[in-house]
């Protein structure tokens, strides 16, 4: 049987918050890379005009 104390609950909540922060940072990095790719495309004109 696992003992549930306020400290174990807090520890779990902090760990979940860390996961959320990490997910947000990863999402931000992915969008920054996407913007960077678009900037490179427009800079090098590697797209077709229609």
mmCIF entry with sequence, helices, sheets and N, C-alpha, C, O atoms, coordinates in Angstrom:
data_MODEL
# 
_entry.id   MODEL 
# 
_entity.id                         1 
_entity.type                       polymer 
_entity.pdbx_number_of_molecules   1 
# 
_entity_poly.entity_id                      1 
_entity_poly.type                           'polypeptide(L)' 
_entity_poly.nstd_linkage                   no 
_entity_poly.nstd_monomer                   no 
_entity_poly.pdbx_seq_one_letter_code       
;(UNK)(UNK)(UNK)(UNK)(UNK)(UNK)(UNK)(UNK)(UNK)(UNK)(UNK)(UNK)(UNK)(UNK)(UNK)(UNK)
(UNK)(UNK)(UNK)(UNK)(UNK)(UNK)(UNK)(UNK)(UNK)(UNK)(UNK)(UNK)(UNK)(UNK)(UNK)(UNK)
(UNK)(UNK)(UNK)(UNK)(UNK)(UNK)(UNK)(UNK)(UNK)(UNK)(UNK)(UNK)(UNK)(UNK)(UNK)(UNK)
(UNK)(UNK)
;
_entity_poly.pdbx_seq_one_letter_code_can   XXXXXXXXXXXXXXXXXXXXXXXXXXXXXXXXXXXXXXXXXXXXXXXXXX 
_entity_poly.pdbx_strand_id                 A 
# 
loop_
_entity_poly_seq.entity_id 
_entity_poly_seq.num 
_entity_poly_seq.mon_id 
_entity_poly_seq.hetero 
1 1  UNK n 
1 2  UNK n 
1 3  UNK n 
1 4  UNK n 
1 5  UNK n 
1 6  UNK n 
1 7  UNK n 
1 8  UNK n 
1 9  UNK n 
1 10 UNK n 
1 11 UNK n 
1 12 UNK n 
1 13 UNK n 
1 14 UNK n 
1 15 UNK n 
1 16 UNK n 
1 17 UNK n 
1 18 UNK n 
1 19 UNK n 
1 20 UNK n 
1 21 UNK n 
1 22 UNK n 
1 23 UNK n 
1 24 UNK n 
1 25 UNK n 
1 26 UNK n 
1 27 UNK n 
1 28 UNK n 
1 29 UNK n 
1 30 UNK n 
1 31 UNK n 
1 32 UNK n 
1 33 UNK n 
1 34 UNK n 
1 35 UNK n 
1 36 UNK n 
1 37 UNK n 
1 38 UNK n 
1 39 UNK n 
1 40 UNK n 
1 41 UNK n 
1 42 UNK n 
1 43 UNK n 
1 44 UNK n 
1 45 UNK n 
1 46 UNK n 
1 47 UNK n 
1 48 UNK n 
1 49 UNK n 
1 50 UNK n 
# 
_struct_asym.id          A 
_struct_asym.entity_id   1 
# 
_struct_conf.conf_type_id            HELX_P 
_struct_conf.id                      HELX_P1 
_struct_conf.pdbx_PDB_helix_id       AA1 
_struct_conf.beg_label_comp_id       UNK 
_struct_conf.beg_label_asym_id       A 
_struct_conf.beg_label_seq_id        6 
_struct_conf.pdbx_beg_PDB_ins_code   ? 
_struct_conf.end_label_comp_id       UNK 
_struct_conf.end_label_asym_id       A 
_struct_conf.end_label_seq_id        44 
_struct_conf.pdbx_end_PDB_ins_code   ? 
_struct_conf.beg_auth_comp_id        UNK 
_struct_conf.beg_auth_asym_id        A 
_struct_conf.beg_auth_seq_id         6 
_struct_conf.end_auth_comp_id        UNK 
_struct_conf.end_auth_asym_id        A 
_struct_conf.end_auth_seq_id         44 
_struct_conf.pdbx_PDB_helix_class    1 
_struct_conf.details                 ? 
_struct_conf.pdbx_PDB_helix_length   39 
# 
_struct_conf_type.id          HELX_P 
_struct_conf_type.criteria    ? 
_struct_conf_type.reference   ? 
# 
loop_
_atom_site.group_PDB 
_atom_site.id 
_atom_site.type_symbol 
_atom_site.label_atom_id 
_atom_site.label_alt_id 
_atom_site.label_comp_id 
_atom_site.label_asym_id 
_atom_site.label_entity_id 
_atom_site.label_seq_id 
_atom_site.pdbx_PDB_ins_code 
_atom_site.Cartn_x 
_atom_site.Cartn_y 
_atom_site.Cartn_z 
_atom_site.occupancy 
_atom_site.B_iso_or_equiv 
_atom_site.pdbx_formal_charge 
_atom_site.auth_seq_id 
_atom_site.auth_comp_id 
_atom_site.auth_asym_id 
_atom_site.auth_atom_id 
_atom_site.pdbx_PDB_model_num 
ATOM 1   N N  . UNK A 1 1  ? 0.844  -1.194 0.000   1.00 0.00 ? 1  UNK A N  1 
ATOM 2   C CA . UNK A 1 1  ? 0.000  0.000  0.000   1.00 0.00 ? 1  UNK A CA 1 
ATOM 3   C C  . UNK A 1 1  ? 0.876  1.240  0.000   1.00 0.00 ? 1  UNK A C  1 
ATOM 4   O O  . UNK A 1 1  ? 1.810  1.363  0.792   1.00 0.00 ? 1  UNK A O  1 
ATOM 5   N N  . UNK A 1 2  ? 0.560  2.145  -0.894  1.00 0.00 ? 2  UNK A N  1 
ATOM 6   C CA . UNK A 1 2  ? 1.359  3.365  -1.015  1.00 0.00 ? 2  UNK A CA 1 
ATOM 7   C C  . UNK A 1 2  ? 0.820  4.435  -0.071  1.00 0.00 ? 2  UNK A C  1 
ATOM 8   O O  . UNK A 1 2  ? -0.381 4.701  -0.023  1.00 0.00 ? 2  UNK A O  1 
ATOM 9   N N  . UNK A 1 3  ? 1.718  5.026  0.660   1.00 0.00 ? 3  UNK A N  1 
ATOM 10  C CA . UNK A 1 3  ? 1.327  6.056  1.623   1.00 0.00 ? 3  UNK A CA 1 
ATOM 11  C C  . UNK A 1 3  ? 1.145  7.383  0.896   1.00 0.00 ? 3  UNK A C  1 
ATOM 12  O O  . UNK A 1 3  ? 2.048  7.835  0.193   1.00 0.00 ? 3  UNK A O  1 
ATOM 13  N N  . UNK A 1 4  ? -0.014 8.004  1.060   1.00 0.00 ? 4  UNK A N  1 
ATOM 14  C CA . UNK A 1 4  ? -0.286 9.292  0.422   1.00 0.00 ? 4  UNK A CA 1 
ATOM 15  C C  . UNK A 1 4  ? -0.219 10.392 1.481   1.00 0.00 ? 4  UNK A C  1 
ATOM 16  O O  . UNK A 1 4  ? -1.016 10.432 2.418   1.00 0.00 ? 4  UNK A O  1 
ATOM 17  N N  . UNK A 1 5  ? 0.740  11.266 1.302   1.00 0.00 ? 5  UNK A N  1 
ATOM 18  C CA . UNK A 1 5  ? 0.900  12.398 2.211   1.00 0.00 ? 5  UNK A CA 1 
ATOM 19  C C  . UNK A 1 5  ? 0.822  13.672 1.382   1.00 0.00 ? 5  UNK A C  1 
ATOM 20  O O  . UNK A 1 5  ? 0.910  13.626 0.155   1.00 0.00 ? 5  UNK A O  1 
ATOM 21  N N  . UNK A 1 6  ? 0.660  14.786 2.039   1.00 0.00 ? 6  UNK A N  1 
ATOM 22  C CA . UNK A 1 6  ? 0.665  16.046 1.278   1.00 0.00 ? 6  UNK A CA 1 
ATOM 23  C C  . UNK A 1 6  ? 1.954  16.240 0.488   1.00 0.00 ? 6  UNK A C  1 
ATOM 24  O O  . UNK A 1 6  ? 1.941  16.858 -0.576  1.00 0.00 ? 6  UNK A O  1 
ATOM 25  N N  . UNK A 1 7  ? 3.066  15.717 1.000   1.00 0.00 ? 7  UNK A N  1 
ATOM 26  C CA . UNK A 1 7  ? 4.345  15.869 0.285   1.00 0.00 ? 7  UNK A CA 1 
ATOM 27  C C  . UNK A 1 7  ? 4.370  15.066 -1.001  1.00 0.00 ? 7  UNK A C  1 
ATOM 28  O O  . UNK A 1 7  ? 4.890  15.534 -2.015  1.00 0.00 ? 7  UNK A O  1 
ATOM 29  N N  . UNK A 1 8  ? 3.807  13.846 -0.972  1.00 0.00 ? 8  UNK A N  1 
ATOM 30  C CA . UNK A 1 8  ? 3.783  13.060 -2.209  1.00 0.00 ? 8  UNK A CA 1 
ATOM 31  C C  . UNK A 1 8  ? 2.869  13.707 -3.242  1.00 0.00 ? 8  UNK A C  1 
ATOM 32  O O  . UNK A 1 8  ? 3.154  13.671 -4.439  1.00 0.00 ? 8  UNK A O  1 
ATOM 33  N N  . UNK A 1 9  ? 1.771  14.299 -2.779  1.00 0.00 ? 9  UNK A N  1 
ATOM 34  C CA . UNK A 1 9  ? 0.849  14.984 -3.698  1.00 0.00 ? 9  UNK A CA 1 
ATOM 35  C C  . UNK A 1 9  ? 1.548  16.203 -4.312  1.00 0.00 ? 9  UNK A C  1 
ATOM 36  O O  . UNK A 1 9  ? 1.451  16.437 -5.517  1.00 0.00 ? 9  UNK A O  1 
ATOM 37  N N  . UNK A 1 10 ? 2.246  16.971 -3.484  1.00 0.00 ? 10 UNK A N  1 
ATOM 38  C CA . UNK A 1 10 ? 2.974  18.141 -3.994  1.00 0.00 ? 10 UNK A CA 1 
ATOM 39  C C  . UNK A 1 10 ? 4.048  17.727 -4.991  1.00 0.00 ? 10 UNK A C  1 
ATOM 40  O O  . UNK A 1 10 ? 4.217  18.359 -6.034  1.00 0.00 ? 10 UNK A O  1 
ATOM 41  N N  . UNK A 1 11 ? 4.764  16.672 -4.665  1.00 0.00 ? 11 UNK A N  1 
ATOM 42  C CA . UNK A 1 11 ? 5.827  16.197 -5.561  1.00 0.00 ? 11 UNK A CA 1 
ATOM 43  C C  . UNK A 1 11 ? 5.243  15.815 -6.921  1.00 0.00 ? 11 UNK A C  1 
ATOM 44  O O  . UNK A 1 11 ? 5.805  16.137 -7.968  1.00 0.00 ? 11 UNK A O  1 
ATOM 45  N N  . UNK A 1 12 ? 4.106  15.124 -6.882  1.00 0.00 ? 12 UNK A N  1 
ATOM 46  C CA . UNK A 1 12 ? 3.459  14.731 -8.138  1.00 0.00 ? 12 UNK A CA 1 
ATOM 47  C C  . UNK A 1 12 ? 3.011  15.964 -8.923  1.00 0.00 ? 12 UNK A C  1 
ATOM 48  O O  . UNK A 1 12 ? 3.178  16.014 -10.141 1.00 0.00 ? 12 UNK A O  1 
ATOM 49  N N  . UNK A 1 13 ? 2.446  16.955 -8.239  1.00 0.00 ? 13 UNK A N  1 
ATOM 50  C CA . UNK A 1 13 ? 1.992  18.170 -8.921  1.00 0.00 ? 13 UNK A CA 1 
ATOM 51  C C  . UNK A 1 13 ? 3.169  18.918 -9.547  1.00 0.00 ? 13 UNK A C  1 
ATOM 52  O O  . UNK A 1 13 ? 3.066  19.413 -10.670 1.00 0.00 ? 13 UNK A O  1 
ATOM 53  N N  . UNK A 1 14 ? 4.284  19.001 -8.825  1.00 0.00 ? 14 UNK A N  1 
ATOM 54  C CA . UNK A 1 14 ? 5.461  19.678 -9.370  1.00 0.00 ? 14 UNK A CA 1 
ATOM 55  C C  . UNK A 1 14 ? 5.981  18.948 -10.596 1.00 0.00 ? 14 UNK A C  1 
ATOM 56  O O  . UNK A 1 14 ? 6.394  19.577 -11.570 1.00 0.00 ? 14 UNK A O  1 
ATOM 57  N N  . UNK A 1 15 ? 5.961  17.608 -10.549 1.00 0.00 ? 15 UNK A N  1 
ATOM 58  C CA . UNK A 1 15 ? 6.444  16.842 -11.692 1.00 0.00 ? 15 UNK A CA 1 
ATOM 59  C C  . UNK A 1 15 ? 5.547  17.078 -12.903 1.00 0.00 ? 15 UNK A C  1 
ATOM 60  O O  . UNK A 1 15 ? 6.036  17.214 -14.025 1.00 0.00 ? 15 UNK A O  1 
ATOM 61  N N  . UNK A 1 16 ? 4.234  17.127 -12.676 1.00 0.00 ? 16 UNK A N  1 
ATOM 62  C CA . UNK A 1 16 ? 3.311  17.407 -13.781 1.00 0.00 ? 16 UNK A CA 1 
ATOM 63  C C  . UNK A 1 16 ? 3.540  18.802 -14.345 1.00 0.00 ? 16 UNK A C  1 
ATOM 64  O O  . UNK A 1 16 ? 3.483  18.997 -15.559 1.00 0.00 ? 16 UNK A O  1 
ATOM 65  N N  . UNK A 1 17 ? 3.798  19.773 -13.475 1.00 0.00 ? 17 UNK A N  1 
ATOM 66  C CA . UNK A 1 17 ? 4.066  21.133 -13.957 1.00 0.00 ? 17 UNK A CA 1 
ATOM 67  C C  . UNK A 1 17 ? 5.344  21.163 -14.783 1.00 0.00 ? 17 UNK A C  1 
ATOM 68  O O  . UNK A 1 17 ? 5.415  21.879 -15.782 1.00 0.00 ? 17 UNK A O  1 
ATOM 69  N N  . UNK A 1 18 ? 6.355  20.395 -14.380 1.00 0.00 ? 18 UNK A N  1 
ATOM 70  C CA . UNK A 1 18 ? 7.593  20.329 -15.153 1.00 0.00 ? 18 UNK A CA 1 
ATOM 71  C C  . UNK A 1 18 ? 7.335  19.751 -16.538 1.00 0.00 ? 18 UNK A C  1 
ATOM 72  O O  . UNK A 1 18 ? 7.880  20.236 -17.530 1.00 0.00 ? 18 UNK A O  1 
ATOM 73  N N  . UNK A 1 19 ? 6.495  18.703 -16.606 1.00 0.00 ? 19 UNK A N  1 
ATOM 74  C CA . UNK A 1 19 ? 6.164  18.128 -17.907 1.00 0.00 ? 19 UNK A CA 1 
ATOM 75  C C  . UNK A 1 19 ? 5.462  19.147 -18.792 1.00 0.00 ? 19 UNK A C  1 
ATOM 76  O O  . UNK A 1 19 ? 5.745  19.241 -19.986 1.00 0.00 ? 19 UNK A O  1 
ATOM 77  N N  . UNK A 1 20 ? 4.551  19.907 -18.209 1.00 0.00 ? 20 UNK A N  1 
ATOM 78  C CA . UNK A 1 20 ? 3.815  20.921 -18.973 1.00 0.00 ? 20 UNK A CA 1 
ATOM 79  C C  . UNK A 1 20 ? 4.769  22.001 -19.470 1.00 0.00 ? 20 UNK A C  1 
ATOM 80  O O  . UNK A 1 20 ? 4.698  22.407 -20.630 1.00 0.00 ? 20 UNK A O  1 
ATOM 81  N N  . UNK A 1 21 ? 5.671  22.472 -18.587 1.00 0.00 ? 21 UNK A N  1 
ATOM 82  C CA . UNK A 1 21 ? 6.645  23.493 -19.001 1.00 0.00 ? 21 UNK A CA 1 
ATOM 83  C C  . UNK A 1 21 ? 7.524  22.985 -20.129 1.00 0.00 ? 21 UNK A C  1 
ATOM 84  O O  . UNK A 1 21 ? 7.803  23.712 -21.082 1.00 0.00 ? 21 UNK A O  1 
ATOM 85  N N  . UNK A 1 22 ? 7.960  21.734 -20.021 1.00 0.00 ? 22 UNK A N  1 
ATOM 86  C CA . UNK A 1 22 ? 8.808  21.164 -21.064 1.00 0.00 ? 22 UNK A CA 1 
ATOM 87  C C  . UNK A 1 22 ? 8.059  21.067 -22.389 1.00 0.00 ? 22 UNK A C  1 
ATOM 88  O O  . UNK A 1 22 ? 8.626  21.348 -23.445 1.00 0.00 ? 22 UNK A O  1 
ATOM 89  N N  . UNK A 1 23 ? 6.796  20.673 -22.339 1.00 0.00 ? 23 UNK A N  1 
ATOM 90  C CA . UNK A 1 23 ? 5.988  20.574 -23.558 1.00 0.00 ? 23 UNK A CA 1 
ATOM 91  C C  . UNK A 1 23 ? 5.819  21.946 -24.205 1.00 0.00 ? 23 UNK A C  1 
ATOM 92  O O  . UNK A 1 23 ? 5.899  22.072 -25.426 1.00 0.00 ? 23 UNK A O  1 
ATOM 93  N N  . UNK A 1 24 ? 5.587  22.968 -23.390 1.00 0.00 ? 24 UNK A N  1 
ATOM 94  C CA . UNK A 1 24 ? 5.428  24.325 -23.930 1.00 0.00 ? 24 UNK A CA 1 
ATOM 95  C C  . UNK A 1 24 ? 6.733  24.792 -24.578 1.00 0.00 ? 24 UNK A C  1 
ATOM 96  O O  . UNK A 1 24 ? 6.713  25.383 -25.657 1.00 0.00 ? 24 UNK A O  1 
ATOM 97  N N  . UNK A 1 25 ? 7.856  24.531 -23.927 1.00 0.00 ? 25 UNK A N  1 
ATOM 98  C CA . UNK A 1 25 ? 9.146  24.932 -24.500 1.00 0.00 ? 25 UNK A CA 1 
ATOM 99  C C  . UNK A 1 25 ? 9.421  24.200 -25.802 1.00 0.00 ? 25 UNK A C  1 
ATOM 100 O O  . UNK A 1 25 ? 9.914  24.802 -26.756 1.00 0.00 ? 25 UNK A O  1 
ATOM 101 N N  . UNK A 1 26 ? 9.108  22.906 -25.856 1.00 0.00 ? 26 UNK A N  1 
ATOM 102 C CA . UNK A 1 26 ? 9.327  22.151 -27.089 1.00 0.00 ? 26 UNK A CA 1 
ATOM 103 C C  . UNK A 1 26 ? 8.448  22.691 -28.209 1.00 0.00 ? 26 UNK A C  1 
ATOM 104 O O  . UNK A 1 26 ? 8.887  22.786 -29.355 1.00 0.00 ? 26 UNK A O  1 
ATOM 105 N N  . UNK A 1 27 ? 7.212  23.045 -27.883 1.00 0.00 ? 27 UNK A N  1 
ATOM 106 C CA . UNK A 1 27 ? 6.306  23.602 -28.892 1.00 0.00 ? 27 UNK A CA 1 
ATOM 107 C C  . UNK A 1 27 ? 6.853  24.932 -29.398 1.00 0.00 ? 27 UNK A C  1 
ATOM 108 O O  . UNK A 1 27 ? 6.826  25.205 -30.598 1.00 0.00 ? 27 UNK A O  1 
ATOM 109 N N  . UNK A 1 28 ? 7.345  25.752 -28.483 1.00 0.00 ? 28 UNK A N  1 
ATOM 110 C CA . UNK A 1 28 ? 7.895  27.047 -28.870 1.00 0.00 ? 28 UNK A CA 1 
ATOM 111 C C  . UNK A 1 28 ? 9.107  26.855 -29.787 1.00 0.00 ? 28 UNK A C  1 
ATOM 112 O O  . UNK A 1 28 ? 9.249  27.561 -30.785 1.00 0.00 ? 28 UNK A O  1 
ATOM 113 N N  . UNK A 1 29 ? 9.975  25.905 -29.448 1.00 0.00 ? 29 UNK A N  1 
ATOM 114 C CA . UNK A 1 29 ? 11.143 25.652 -30.285 1.00 0.00 ? 29 UNK A CA 1 
ATOM 115 C C  . UNK A 1 29 ? 10.728 25.184 -31.677 1.00 0.00 ? 29 UNK A C  1 
ATOM 116 O O  . UNK A 1 29 ? 11.332 25.579 -32.675 1.00 0.00 ? 29 UNK A O  1 
ATOM 117 N N  . UNK A 1 30 ? 9.700  24.344 -31.743 1.00 0.00 ? 30 UNK A N  1 
ATOM 118 C CA . UNK A 1 30 ? 9.236  23.848 -33.040 1.00 0.00 ? 30 UNK A CA 1 
ATOM 119 C C  . UNK A 1 30 ? 8.684  24.991 -33.885 1.00 0.00 ? 30 UNK A C  1 
ATOM 120 O O  . UNK A 1 30 ? 8.950  25.043 -35.086 1.00 0.00 ? 30 UNK A O  1 
ATOM 121 N N  . UNK A 1 31 ? 7.928  25.903 -33.293 1.00 0.00 ? 31 UNK A N  1 
ATOM 122 C CA . UNK A 1 31 ? 7.376  27.010 -34.071 1.00 0.00 ? 31 UNK A CA 1 
ATOM 123 C C  . UNK A 1 31 ? 8.485  27.967 -34.487 1.00 0.00 ? 31 UNK A C  1 
ATOM 124 O O  . UNK A 1 31 ? 8.427  28.541 -35.574 1.00 0.00 ? 31 UNK A O  1 
ATOM 125 N N  . UNK A 1 32 ? 9.498  28.149 -33.637 1.00 0.00 ? 32 UNK A N  1 
ATOM 126 C CA . UNK A 1 32 ? 10.612 29.010 -34.036 1.00 0.00 ? 32 UNK A CA 1 
ATOM 127 C C  . UNK A 1 32 ? 11.355 28.410 -35.220 1.00 0.00 ? 32 UNK A C  1 
ATOM 128 O O  . UNK A 1 32 ? 11.763 29.133 -36.129 1.00 0.00 ? 32 UNK A O  1 
ATOM 129 N N  . UNK A 1 33 ? 11.535 27.084 -35.215 1.00 0.00 ? 33 UNK A N  1 
ATOM 130 C CA . UNK A 1 33 ? 12.196 26.427 -36.350 1.00 0.00 ? 33 UNK A CA 1 
ATOM 131 C C  . UNK A 1 33 ? 11.361 26.586 -37.607 1.00 0.00 ? 33 UNK A C  1 
ATOM 132 O O  . UNK A 1 33 ? 11.902 26.808 -38.691 1.00 0.00 ? 33 UNK A O  1 
ATOM 133 N N  . UNK A 1 34 ? 10.032 26.473 -37.469 1.00 0.00 ? 34 UNK A N  1 
ATOM 134 C CA . UNK A 1 34 ? 9.152  26.626 -38.623 1.00 0.00 ? 34 UNK A CA 1 
ATOM 135 C C  . UNK A 1 34 ? 9.273  28.036 -39.206 1.00 0.00 ? 34 UNK A C  1 
ATOM 136 O O  . UNK A 1 34 ? 9.385  28.203 -40.421 1.00 0.00 ? 34 UNK A O  1 
ATOM 137 N N  . UNK A 1 35 ? 9.251  29.045 -38.336 1.00 0.00 ? 35 UNK A N  1 
ATOM 138 C CA . UNK A 1 35 ? 9.399  30.422 -38.806 1.00 0.00 ? 35 UNK A CA 1 
ATOM 139 C C  . UNK A 1 35 ? 10.751 30.628 -39.475 1.00 0.00 ? 35 UNK A C  1 
ATOM 140 O O  . UNK A 1 35 ? 10.857 31.315 -40.491 1.00 0.00 ? 35 UNK A O  1 
ATOM 141 N N  . UNK A 1 36 ? 11.770 30.031 -38.898 1.00 0.00 ? 36 UNK A N  1 
ATOM 142 C CA . UNK A 1 36 ? 13.111 30.149 -39.483 1.00 0.00 ? 36 UNK A CA 1 
ATOM 143 C C  . UNK A 1 36 ? 13.143 29.531 -40.881 1.00 0.00 ? 36 UNK A C  1 
ATOM 144 O O  . UNK A 1 36 ? 13.743 30.094 -41.797 1.00 0.00 ? 36 UNK A O  1 
ATOM 145 N N  . UNK A 1 37 ? 12.496 28.369 -41.046 1.00 0.00 ? 37 UNK A N  1 
ATOM 146 C CA . UNK A 1 37 ? 12.450 27.725 -42.362 1.00 0.00 ? 37 UNK A CA 1 
ATOM 147 C C  . UNK A 1 37 ? 11.731 28.608 -43.369 1.00 0.00 ? 37 UNK A C  1 
ATOM 148 O O  . UNK A 1 37 ? 12.177 28.744 -44.508 1.00 0.00 ? 37 UNK A O  1 
ATOM 149 N N  . UNK A 1 38 ? 10.608 29.217 -42.951 1.00 0.00 ? 38 UNK A N  1 
ATOM 150 C CA . UNK A 1 38 ? 9.886  30.105 -43.866 1.00 0.00 ? 38 UNK A CA 1 
ATOM 151 C C  . UNK A 1 38 ? 10.739 31.309 -44.237 1.00 0.00 ? 38 UNK A C  1 
ATOM 152 O O  . UNK A 1 38 ? 10.736 31.738 -45.391 1.00 0.00 ? 38 UNK A O  1 
ATOM 153 N N  . UNK A 1 39 ? 11.469 31.859 -43.270 1.00 0.00 ? 39 UNK A N  1 
ATOM 154 C CA . UNK A 1 39 ? 12.346 33.003 -43.576 1.00 0.00 ? 39 UNK A CA 1 
ATOM 155 C C  . UNK A 1 39 ? 13.399 32.615 -44.601 1.00 0.00 ? 39 UNK A C  1 
ATOM 156 O O  . UNK A 1 39 ? 13.695 33.378 -45.521 1.00 0.00 ? 39 UNK A O  1 
ATOM 157 N N  . UNK A 1 40 ? 13.965 31.418 -44.434 1.00 0.00 ? 40 UNK A N  1 
ATOM 158 C CA . UNK A 1 40 ? 14.981 30.958 -45.391 1.00 0.00 ? 40 UNK A CA 1 
ATOM 159 C C  . UNK A 1 40 ? 14.375 30.781 -46.770 1.00 0.00 ? 40 UNK A C  1 
ATOM 160 O O  . UNK A 1 40 ? 14.985 31.142 -47.777 1.00 0.00 ? 40 UNK A O  1 
ATOM 161 N N  . UNK A 1 41 ? 13.153 30.216 -46.814 1.00 0.00 ? 41 UNK A N  1 
ATOM 162 C CA . UNK A 1 41 ? 12.506 30.009 -48.109 1.00 0.00 ? 41 UNK A CA 1 
ATOM 163 C C  . UNK A 1 41 ? 12.294 31.339 -48.823 1.00 0.00 ? 41 UNK A C  1 
ATOM 164 O O  . UNK A 1 41 ? 12.615 31.471 -50.005 1.00 0.00 ? 41 UNK A O  1 
ATOM 165 N N  . UNK A 1 42 ? 11.757 32.319 -48.111 1.00 0.00 ? 42 UNK A N  1 
ATOM 166 C CA . UNK A 1 42 ? 11.496 33.609 -48.744 1.00 0.00 ? 42 UNK A CA 1 
ATOM 167 C C  . UNK A 1 42 ? 12.788 34.323 -49.095 1.00 0.00 ? 42 UNK A C  1 
ATOM 168 O O  . UNK A 1 42 ? 12.861 35.030 -50.099 1.00 0.00 ? 42 UNK A O  1 
ATOM 169 N N  . UNK A 1 43 ? 13.808 34.137 -48.264 1.00 0.00 ? 43 UNK A N  1 
ATOM 170 C CA . UNK A 1 43 ? 15.094 34.783 -48.534 1.00 0.00 ? 43 UNK A CA 1 
ATOM 171 C C  . UNK A 1 43 ? 15.724 34.204 -49.804 1.00 0.00 ? 43 UNK A C  1 
ATOM 172 O O  . UNK A 1 43 ? 16.294 34.936 -50.614 1.00 0.00 ? 43 UNK A O  1 
ATOM 173 N N  . UNK A 1 44 ? 15.615 32.882 -49.967 1.00 0.00 ? 44 UNK A N  1 
ATOM 174 C CA . UNK A 1 44 ? 16.231 32.213 -51.114 1.00 0.00 ? 44 UNK A CA 1 
ATOM 175 C C  . UNK A 1 44 ? 15.271 32.054 -52.290 1.00 0.00 ? 44 UNK A C  1 
ATOM 176 O O  . UNK A 1 44 ? 15.662 31.551 -53.343 1.00 0.00 ? 44 UNK A O  1 
ATOM 177 N N  . UNK A 1 45 ? 14.008 32.482 -52.117 1.00 0.00 ? 45 UNK A N  1 
ATOM 178 C CA . UNK A 1 45 ? 12.974 32.370 -53.159 1.00 0.00 ? 45 UNK A CA 1 
ATOM 179 C C  . UNK A 1 45 ? 12.870 30.947 -53.685 1.00 0.00 ? 45 UNK A C  1 
ATOM 180 O O  . UNK A 1 45 ? 12.908 30.715 -54.893 1.00 0.00 ? 45 UNK A O  1 
ATOM 181 N N  . UNK A 1 46 ? 12.738 29.989 -52.756 1.00 0.00 ? 46 UNK A N  1 
ATOM 182 C CA . UNK A 1 46 ? 12.638 28.591 -53.156 1.00 0.00 ? 46 UNK A CA 1 
ATOM 183 C C  . UNK A 1 46 ? 11.185 28.155 -53.262 1.00 0.00 ? 46 UNK A C  1 
ATOM 184 O O  . UNK A 1 46 ? 10.861 27.013 -52.935 1.00 0.00 ? 46 UNK A O  1 
ATOM 185 N N  . UNK A 1 47 ? 10.321 29.027 -53.704 1.00 0.00 ? 47 UNK A N  1 
ATOM 186 C CA . UNK A 1 47 ? 8.926  28.651 -53.879 1.00 0.00 ? 47 UNK A CA 1 
ATOM 187 C C  . UNK A 1 47 ? 8.475  29.158 -55.234 1.00 0.00 ? 47 UNK A C  1 
ATOM 188 O O  . UNK A 1 47 ? 9.067  30.083 -55.789 1.00 0.00 ? 47 UNK A O  1 
ATOM 189 N N  . UNK A 1 48 ? 7.428  28.551 -55.762 1.00 0.00 ? 48 UNK A N  1 
ATOM 190 C CA . UNK A 1 48 ? 6.976  28.876 -57.113 1.00 0.00 ? 48 UNK A CA 1 
ATOM 191 C C  . UNK A 1 48 ? 5.867  29.934 -57.031 1.00 0.00 ? 48 UNK A C  1 
ATOM 192 O O  . UNK A 1 48 ? 5.018  29.899 -56.141 1.00 0.00 ? 48 UNK A O  1 
ATOM 193 N N  . UNK A 1 49 ? 5.898  30.850 -57.960 1.00 0.00 ? 49 UNK A N  1 
ATOM 194 C CA . UNK A 1 49 ? 4.824  31.841 -58.074 1.00 0.00 ? 49 UNK A CA 1 
ATOM 195 C C  . UNK A 1 49 ? 3.726  31.289 -58.956 1.00 0.00 ? 49 UNK A C  1 
ATOM 196 O O  . UNK A 1 49 ? 4.006  30.705 -60.002 1.00 0.00 ? 49 UNK A O  1 
ATOM 197 N N  . UNK A 1 50 ? 2.484  31.467 -58.550 1.00 0.00 ? 50 UNK A N  1 
ATOM 198 C CA . UNK A 1 50 ? 1.349  30.999 -59.358 1.00 0.00 ? 50 UNK A CA 1 
ATOM 199 C C  . UNK A 1 50 ? 0.496  32.169 -59.722 1.00 0.00 ? 50 UNK A C  1 
ATOM 200 O O  . UNK A 1 50 ? -0.517 32.006 -60.402 1.00 0.00 ? 50 UNK A O  1 
# 
